[in-house]
Amino acid sequence: MSPDPKDSITPTPRERELMMLIARGMQNKNIACELKISENTVRAHIGNIMRKYRLQNRTQIAIIYALKTAPLSLRRDRTRSGADPASVKPAQALAQTPRVTTAPE
């Protein structure tokens, strides 16, 4: 199976910062204030991210950020399942998270 081309896309450091703030649930106005840029620049960055990853909304940006920053073991599980980050809905992403079992004492 060939690797997904979306996995090889790398956001710029500024896009990564913006993705993190979106994942935190911040609004454009607050992101602009935090990064000391205009709201128009925030919208431009969001548009670039959405085009780059072929996303349709901010929730998908947050999911991509979470998946890219997840521990390697979780990313392996996601790739094994063949999930496309752009098509994974938040509930599905949570359902795909492996359960950690503990040994009986």
PyMOL commands that place a pseudoatom at each C-alpha (Angstrom):
pseudoatom trace, name=CA, resn=MET, resi=1, chain=A, elem=C, hetatm=0, pos=[0.000, 0.000, 0.000]
pseudoatom trace, name=CA, resn=SER, resi=2, chain=A, elem=C, hetatm=0, pos=[1.484, 3.358, -1.003]
pseudoatom trace, name=CA, resn=PRO, resi=3, chain=A, elem=C, hetatm=0, pos=[1.742, 6.125, 1.598]
pseudoatom trace, name=CA, resn=ASP, resi=4, chain=A, elem=C, hetatm=0, pos=[-0.946, 8.801, 1.620]
pseudoatom trace, name=CA, resn=PRO, resi=5, chain=A, elem=C, hetatm=0, pos=[0.419, 11.988, -0.020]
pseudoatom trace, name=CA, resn=LYS, resi=6, chain=A, elem=C, hetatm=0, pos=[-1.322, 14.050, 2.696]
pseudoatom trace, name=CA, resn=ASP, resi=7, chain=A, elem=C, hetatm=0, pos=[1.014, 12.476, 5.268]
pseudoatom trace, name=CA, resn=SER, resi=8, chain=A, elem=C, hetatm=0, pos=[4.020, 13.990, 3.479]
pseudoatom trace, name=CA, resn=ILE, resi=9, chain=A, elem=C, hetatm=0, pos=[2.596, 17.541, 3.551]
pseudoatom trace, name=CA, resn=THR, resi=10, chain=A, elem=C, hetatm=0, pos=[4.356, 19.647, 6.140]
pseudoatom trace, name=CA, resn=PRO, resi=11, chain=A, elem=C, hetatm=0, pos=[2.801, 22.831, 7.499]
pseudoatom trace, name=CA, resn=THR, resi=12, chain=A, elem=C, hetatm=0, pos=[4.975, 25.894, 7.938]
pseudoatom trace, name=CA, resn=PRO, resi=13, chain=A, elem=C, hetatm=0, pos=[5.881, 26.825, 11.522]
pseudoatom trace, name=CA, resn=ARG, resi=14, chain=A, elem=C, hetatm=0, pos=[3.255, 29.602, 11.426]
pseudoatom trace, name=CA, resn=GLU, resi=15, chain=A, elem=C, hetatm=0, pos=[0.591, 27.242, 10.080]
pseudoatom trace, name=CA, resn=ARG, resi=16, chain=A, elem=C, hetatm=0, pos=[1.478, 24.761, 12.823]
pseudoatom trace, name=CA, resn=GLU, resi=17, chain=A, elem=C, hetatm=0, pos=[1.039, 27.521, 15.428]
pseudoatom trace, name=CA, resn=LEU, resi=18, chain=A, elem=C, hetatm=0, pos=[-2.302, 28.447, 13.931]
pseudoatom trace, name=CA, resn=MET, resi=19, chain=A, elem=C, hetatm=0, pos=[-3.437, 24.814, 13.829]
pseudoatom trace, name=CA, resn=MET, resi=20, chain=A, elem=C, hetatm=0, pos=[-2.588, 24.459, 17.520]
pseudoatom trace, name=CA, resn=LEU, resi=21, chain=A, elem=C, hetatm=0, pos=[-4.655, 27.523, 18.425]
pseudoatom trace, name=CA, resn=ILE, resi=22, chain=A, elem=C, hetatm=0, pos=[-7.579, 26.288, 16.318]
pseudoatom trace, name=CA, resn=ALA, resi=23, chain=A, elem=C, hetatm=0, pos=[-7.315, 22.909, 18.064]
pseudoatom trace, name=CA, resn=ARG, resi=24, chain=A, elem=C, hetatm=0, pos=[-7.554, 24.788, 21.376]
pseudoatom trace, name=CA, resn=GLY, resi=25, chain=A, elem=C, hetatm=0, pos=[-10.886, 26.210, 20.168]
pseudoatom trace, name=CA, resn=MET, resi=26, chain=A, elem=C, hetatm=0, pos=[-9.775, 29.817, 19.742]
pseudoatom trace, name=CA, resn=GLN, resi=27, chain=A, elem=C, hetatm=0, pos=[-11.650, 32.201, 17.450]
pseudoatom trace, name=CA, resn=ASN, resi=28, chain=A, elem=C, hetatm=0, pos=[-9.942, 34.099, 14.619]
pseudoatom trace, name=CA, resn=LYS, resi=29, chain=A, elem=C, hetatm=0, pos=[-10.042, 37.348, 16.604]
pseudoatom trace, name=CA, resn=ASN, resi=30, chain=A, elem=C, hetatm=0, pos=[-8.244, 35.745, 19.559]
pseudoatom trace, name=CA, resn=ILE, resi=31, chain=A, elem=C, hetatm=0, pos=[-5.753, 33.957, 17.302]
pseudoatom trace, name=CA, resn=ALA, resi=32, chain=A, elem=C, hetatm=0, pos=[-4.938, 37.273, 15.608]
pseudoatom trace, name=CA, resn=CYS, resi=33, chain=A, elem=C, hetatm=0, pos=[-4.340, 38.913, 18.985]
pseudoatom trace, name=CA, resn=GLU, resi=34, chain=A, elem=C, hetatm=0, pos=[-2.209, 35.989, 20.235]
pseudoatom trace, name=CA, resn=LEU, resi=35, chain=A, elem=C, hetatm=0, pos=[-0.020, 35.919, 17.109]
pseudoatom trace, name=CA, resn=LYS, resi=36, chain=A, elem=C, hetatm=0, pos=[-0.023, 39.714, 16.675]
pseudoatom trace, name=CA, resn=ILE, resi=37, chain=A, elem=C, hetatm=0, pos=[-1.360, 39.521, 13.121]
pseudoatom trace, name=CA, resn=SER, resi=38, chain=A, elem=C, hetatm=0, pos=[-4.581, 40.737, 11.504]
pseudoatom trace, name=CA, resn=GLU, resi=39, chain=A, elem=C, hetatm=0, pos=[-7.755, 38.671, 11.306]
pseudoatom trace, name=CA, resn=ASN, resi=40, chain=A, elem=C, hetatm=0, pos=[-7.397, 38.758, 7.504]
pseudoatom trace, name=CA, resn=THR, resi=41, chain=A, elem=C, hetatm=0, pos=[-3.980, 37.110, 7.827]
pseudoatom trace, name=CA, resn=VAL, resi=42, chain=A, elem=C, hetatm=0, pos=[-5.490, 34.455, 10.131]
pseudoatom trace, name=CA, resn=ARG, resi=43, chain=A, elem=C, hetatm=0, pos=[-8.189, 33.762, 7.519]
pseudoatom trace, name=CA, resn=ALA, resi=44, chain=A, elem=C, hetatm=0, pos=[-5.512, 33.554, 4.799]
pseudoatom trace, name=CA, resn=HIS, resi=45, chain=A, elem=C, hetatm=0, pos=[-3.510, 31.013, 6.832]
pseudoatom trace, name=CA, resn=ILE, resi=46, chain=A, elem=C, hetatm=0, pos=[-6.672, 28.970, 7.489]
pseudoatom trace, name=CA, resn=GLY, resi=47, chain=A, elem=C, hetatm=0, pos=[-7.469, 29.017, 3.763]
pseudoatom trace, name=CA, resn=ASN, resi=48, chain=A, elem=C, hetatm=0, pos=[-3.924, 27.849, 2.946]
pseudoatom trace, name=CA, resn=ILE, resi=49, chain=A, elem=C, hetatm=0, pos=[-4.142, 25.020, 5.473]
pseudoatom trace, name=CA, resn=MET, resi=50, chain=A, elem=C, hetatm=0, pos=[-7.539, 23.939, 4.159]
pseudoatom trace, name=CA, resn=ARG, resi=51, chain=A, elem=C, hetatm=0, pos=[-6.286, 23.896, 0.559]
pseudoatom trace, name=CA, resn=LYS, resi=52, chain=A, elem=C, hetatm=0, pos=[-3.054, 22.130, 1.475]
pseudoatom trace, name=CA, resn=TYR, resi=53, chain=A, elem=C, hetatm=0, pos=[-4.847, 19.296, 3.269]
pseudoatom trace, name=CA, resn=ARG, resi=54, chain=A, elem=C, hetatm=0, pos=[-8.080, 19.469, 1.244]
pseudoatom trace, name=CA, resn=LEU, resi=55, chain=A, elem=C, hetatm=0, pos=[-10.155, 20.175, 4.345]
pseudoatom trace, name=CA, resn=GLN, resi=56, chain=A, elem=C, hetatm=0, pos=[-13.598, 21.700, 4.633]
pseudoatom trace, name=CA, resn=ASN, resi=57, chain=A, elem=C, hetatm=0, pos=[-13.746, 23.178, 8.144]
pseudoatom trace, name=CA, resn=ARG, resi=58, chain=A, elem=C, hetatm=0, pos=[-11.870, 24.154, 11.309]
pseudoatom trace, name=CA, resn=THR, resi=59, chain=A, elem=C, hetatm=0, pos=[-12.771, 20.921, 13.075]
pseudoatom trace, name=CA, resn=GLN, resi=60, chain=A, elem=C, hetatm=0, pos=[-10.856, 18.976, 10.445]
pseudoatom trace, name=CA, resn=ILE, resi=61, chain=A, elem=C, hetatm=0, pos=[-7.861, 21.290, 10.984]
pseudoatom trace, name=CA, resn=ALA, resi=62, chain=A, elem=C, hetatm=0, pos=[-7.975, 20.458, 14.696]
pseudoatom trace, name=CA, resn=ILE, resi=63, chain=A, elem=C, hetatm=0, pos=[-8.162, 16.723, 13.919]
pseudoatom trace, name=CA, resn=ILE, resi=64, chain=A, elem=C, hetatm=0, pos=[-5.188, 16.909, 11.533]
pseudoatom trace, name=CA, resn=TYR, resi=65, chain=A, elem=C, hetatm=0, pos=[-3.185, 18.786, 14.174]
pseudoatom trace, name=CA, resn=ALA, resi=66, chain=A, elem=C, hetatm=0, pos=[-4.095, 16.227, 16.851]
pseudoatom trace, name=CA, resn=LEU, resi=67, chain=A, elem=C, hetatm=0, pos=[-3.168, 13.313, 14.601]
pseudoatom trace, name=CA, resn=LYS, resi=68, chain=A, elem=C, hetatm=0, pos=[0.134, 14.875, 13.526]
pseudoatom trace, name=CA, resn=THR, resi=69, chain=A, elem=C, hetatm=0, pos=[1.128, 15.589, 17.134]
pseudoatom trace, name=CA, resn=ALA, resi=70, chain=A, elem=C, hetatm=0, pos=[-0.128, 12.286, 18.526]
pseudoatom trace, name=CA, resn=PRO, resi=71, chain=A, elem=C, hetatm=0, pos=[2.389, 9.782, 19.899]
pseudoatom trace, name=CA, resn=LEU, resi=72, chain=A, elem=C, hetatm=0, pos=[3.926, 7.568, 17.237]
pseudoatom trace, name=CA, resn=SER, resi=73, chain=A, elem=C, hetatm=0, pos=[2.059, 4.496, 18.483]
pseudoatom trace, name=CA, resn=LEU, resi=74, chain=A, elem=C, hetatm=0, pos=[-1.299, 6.186, 17.845]
pseudoatom trace, name=CA, resn=ARG, resi=75, chain=A, elem=C, hetatm=0, pos=[-0.228, 7.346, 14.399]
pseudoatom trace, name=CA, resn=ARG, resi=76, chain=A, elem=C, hetatm=0, pos=[0.739, 3.775, 13.514]
pseudoatom trace, name=CA, resn=ASP, resi=77, chain=A, elem=C, hetatm=0, pos=[-2.688, 2.551, 14.576]
pseudoatom trace, name=CA, resn=ARG, resi=78, chain=A, elem=C, hetatm=0, pos=[-4.337, 5.201, 12.401]
pseudoatom trace, name=CA, resn=THR, resi=79, chain=A, elem=C, hetatm=0, pos=[-2.291, 4.280, 9.343]
pseudoatom trace, name=CA, resn=ARG, resi=80, chain=A, elem=C, hetatm=0, pos=[-2.984, 0.600, 9.829]
pseudoatom trace, name=CA, resn=SER, resi=81, chain=A, elem=C, hetatm=0, pos=[-6.720, 1.286, 9.839]
pseudoatom trace, name=CA, resn=GLY, resi=82, chain=A, elem=C, hetatm=0, pos=[-6.350, 3.176, 6.542]
pseudoatom trace, name=CA, resn=ALA, resi=83, chain=A, elem=C, hetatm=0, pos=[-8.161, 6.222, 7.925]
pseudoatom trace, name=CA, resn=ASP, resi=84, chain=A, elem=C, hetatm=0, pos=[-7.895, 9.399, 5.888]
pseudoatom trace, name=CA, resn=PRO, resi=85, chain=A, elem=C, hetatm=0, pos=[-7.493, 12.348, 8.322]
pseudoatom trace, name=CA, resn=ALA, resi=86, chain=A, elem=C, hetatm=0, pos=[-9.676, 14.566, 6.141]
pseudoatom trace, name=CA, resn=SER, resi=87, chain=A, elem=C, hetatm=0, pos=[-12.534, 12.064, 6.218]
pseudoatom trace, name=CA, resn=VAL, resi=88, chain=A, elem=C, hetatm=0, pos=[-12.327, 11.155, 9.907]
pseudoatom trace, name=CA, resn=LYS, resi=89, chain=A, elem=C, hetatm=0, pos=[-15.077, 12.733, 11.955]
pseudoatom trace, name=CA, resn=PRO, resi=90, chain=A, elem=C, hetatm=0, pos=[-14.296, 13.733, 15.567]
pseudoatom trace, name=CA, resn=ALA, resi=91, chain=A, elem=C, hetatm=0, pos=[-16.390, 10.885, 17.002]
pseudoatom trace, name=CA, resn=GLN, resi=92, chain=A, elem=C, hetatm=0, pos=[-14.654, 8.414, 14.692]
pseudoatom trace, name=CA, resn=ALA, resi=93, chain=A, elem=C, hetatm=0, pos=[-11.224, 9.732, 15.690]
pseudoatom trace, name=CA, resn=LEU, resi=94, chain=A, elem=C, hetatm=0, pos=[-12.070, 9.197, 19.339]
pseudoatom trace, name=CA, resn=ALA, resi=95, chain=A, elem=C, hetatm=0, pos=[-13.472, 5.735, 18.638]
pseudoatom trace, name=CA, resn=GLN, resi=96, chain=A, elem=C, hetatm=0, pos=[-10.244, 4.781, 16.827]
pseudoatom trace, name=CA, resn=THR, resi=97, chain=A, elem=C, hetatm=0, pos=[-8.113, 5.625, 19.851]
pseudoatom trace, name=CA, resn=PRO, resi=98, chain=A, elem=C, hetatm=0, pos=[-6.853, 2.326, 21.258]
pseudoatom trace, name=CA, resn=ARG, resi=99, chain=A, elem=C, hetatm=0, pos=[-7.917, 1.409, 24.767]
pseudoatom trace, name=CA, resn=VAL, resi=100, chain=A, elem=C, hetatm=0, pos=[-5.155, 0.966, 27.309]
pseudoatom trace, name=CA, resn=THR, resi=101, chain=A, elem=C, hetatm=0, pos=[-5.575, -2.133, 29.419]
pseudoatom trace, name=CA, resn=THR, resi=102, chain=A, elem=C, hetatm=0, pos=[-3.857, -2.612, 32.714]
pseudoatom trace, name=CA, resn=ALA, resi=103, chain=A, elem=C, hetatm=0, pos=[-2.656, -5.862, 34.193]
pseudoatom trace, name=CA, resn=PRO, resi=104, chain=A, elem=C, hetatm=0, pos=[-4.565, -7.143, 37.236]
pseudoatom trace, name=CA, resn=GLU, resi=105, chain=A, elem=C, hetatm=0, pos=[-2.804, -6.487, 40.523]
for i in range(1, 105): cmd.bond("trace and resi %d" % i, "trace and resi %d" % (i + 1))
show_as sticks, trace
zoom trace
